[in-house]
Amino acid sequence: MKTEDKHIHRNLECENGHPLGSREVLQRVFYGPDGEILFYRTLPGGLPDIRCPVPGCGAQPKDPNP
């Protein structure tokens, strides 16, 4: 299986579900034998170091991959 590490813009939410907008996330992309994308994994340290701006929240972003 072929893999590639890429910075990909993803719409993020905080751990409490508040939108954080589009941010660049370091992802490992896994490809099938025909070059189709099978799935993504967020690499350790791949999420931006931000906090939710909603008053009283301050949560970190959650992983955008299901």
C-alpha positions in Angstrom: 0.0 0.0 0.0 1.4 3.4 -1.0 1.3 6.2 1.5 2.2 9.9 1.3 2.4 12.6 4.0 0.7 15.9 3.0 -0.6 19.1 4.5 -4.3 19.2 3.7 -6.8 22.0 4.5 -9.6 20.6 6.6 -12.6 22.2 8.2 -12.0 21.6 11.9 -14.2 21.7 15.0 -13.1 21.8 18.6 -13.7 18.8 20.9 -17.0 20.4 21.9 -18.2 20.8 18.3 -17.6 24.5 17.8 -16.4 25.4 14.2 -12.7 26.5 13.9 -12.7 27.0 10.2 -10.4 25.7 7.6 -6.9 24.9 8.8 -3.9 23.0 7.5 -3.5 19.5 9.0 -0.6 17.1 8.4 -2.2 13.9 7.1 -0.9 10.5 5.9 -2.8 9.5 2.8 -3.2 5.8 2.0 -3.7 4.8 -1.6 -5.1 1.6 -3.1 -3.6 -0.4 -5.9 -5.3 1.8 -8.5 -4.2 5.0 -7.0 -7.5 5.8 -5.3 -7.5 7.3 -1.8 -8.5 4.7 0.7 -8.3 6.8 3.9 -6.5 9.5 5.8 -4.8 9.5 9.2 -3.7 12.5 11.1 0.0 12.3 12.1 1.1 13.0 15.7 1.5 16.7 16.1 -0.4 17.2 12.8 -3.2 19.3 14.2 -2.7 23.0 14.5 -1.9 24.3 18.0 -5.0 26.4 18.5 -7.8 26.7 21.1 -11.5 27.3 20.6 -12.3 31.0 20.8 -15.8 30.5 22.1 -15.9 32.1 25.6 -15.7 29.4 28.3 -14.6 26.6 25.9 -10.9 26.8 24.9 -10.9 23.2 23.7 -8.4 21.9 21.2 -9.4 20.7 17.7 -10.6 17.2 17.3 -9.2 14.8 14.7 -11.2 15.4 11.4 -11.0 11.8 10.3 -13.9 9.5 11.1 
